[in-house]
Amino acid sequence: MNKYEIIERFPTVLEHKTLWEAVGWGNIHIEMSEQSLAGSLHGVVVKSNGEVVGMGRIVGDGAMYFYIQDVAIAPEHQKHGLGKLIVECLLDYIKERRHENGLAFVGLFASRGNDKFYEQFGFKDHSPGMTGMFTVFE
């Protein structure tokens, strides 16, 4: 039985790259990852036997807009409640630090098939009235 520990810190660049690639998101450039992590608001990692096996982070303006990014669990550690633990920790951070006189808009993009997972936290598809859109520059 694995014992898990959640730690409030950003993943290192190597931990980020390892988990990113382990869950099938493709390859990531180390320098880009380093800069992206440095611009984040908050992060958490999950450790098992001294090894980071999960991560999640928040990007945004820290007052009104927050985006949950990079929630990833190493495949061999999935289905143990770690994703839920990470998202709960990230949402607690947002609730505590959002601007006291306003709302907090919290967004994310879910990997294919993970919509139901995020719905348990109140996330929902707002289409057709509102759609999530993005573009990628390569």
N, C-alpha and C positions, 0 to 999 in steps of 0.2 A: 504494500500500500504506500503510495506516495504521500508525503507530507508537503503541503504548499504554504508558502509565505508570500504575502503581498507587501511590496515596498513602494513607497511614494518617491519615485525618482524616474528620470528619463532612462530609456535603454541606452547603452553605449551604441556607437555607430556599428560595431561588429554584431552586437545583440540584435539591433534593428535589422540589419542586413540578413542575418541568419534566419530570423523569424519571418521576415518579408518573403524570402525565397522559399522557406519551408512550407508556407501555406499556398504557394503557387502564384504569387503576385508578380512574378518575373524577376529580372535582375535589377538591382538598384546601384547607382553610382555612389561611391563612398563619400565624395566631397559634397554632393547634393544632399545626401542623407544627413551629414554632419551639420550643414547649414539649416536644413529644415528642422532638425531636432532642436537646434539652438534658438529657433524662433518660436518654439512651443510655449504654452502657458503652464502646462502641468503634465506629468506623466506617471505611470505606474508600471511596475514589472512584477511578474510572479516567478518565484524561484522554487525549484525542487532539487534537493540534494546539491545545493550550491550553484545550480545552473539556471539561467533565465529561460523559462519555457512559455512565457506569455508577456504581452505588453499592451499598452493602450496610452493614448495621449490626447490632449486638448490643444487646439489652435484657435485663435480668434483675437478679439480686441479686449477681452477681460472684463467687459462691462455689460454689453448687450448681446454680442454675437459670440457663440462658442460652437466649435465643430469637433466632434469626436472623430479621431483618426487612428488608424493602425491598430485596431483591436485584433490581435492575432495570438493564437495558441498553437504551439508545436503540435502537429497531428497526433503524435502518440500520447498527448496529454489532453486532448479534446474530450468532451462529454463528461467532464468532472466538475462542472459548475464554475470553471475559471473565467470564462467570458462574462458570466453574470457578475461575478465578484469584481472584475475589472470595471465593467460599465457602472455598477453601483458606486464604486469608489470615485470614478470620474464625475458622475452626476452629483454626488455629495459635494465635491469640490466646487462645482458650478453653483449649486444652491447656496453655499456659504459665501461665495465671492462675487456673485452677480451684483449689479448696482442695486442698492437698497430701495430706490424709488422707481424701479421699472421692471420690465419683463426681461427674461433671458430667452433669446432664440437659440435653440440647440439643434444643430443639424448633423447629419451623417450620411454617408453612402454605405449601404449594406451590400455585402457580397451576395452573389446569386444564391437564392434559397434561404437567406438569413433574415428575411423581412419579419417573419413570425417571432424570431428571437428578440428583435428590437421592439416589437409591438408591446411586449410585456412591461416595457419601461415608459410607455406612452407615446412612442414614435408611431407615426402613421403616414400613409400615402395620402397626400392632399389633392391628387389629381381627380378630376380634370380642372378644378378651380385654380390650382397652383401646381406647377411642375418644377422638379429639380433639373437644372440644366448645367452643363459644364462643357468646356472645350479643353483640348490638350495641345500644347505647342511642342513639336519635336524638332 
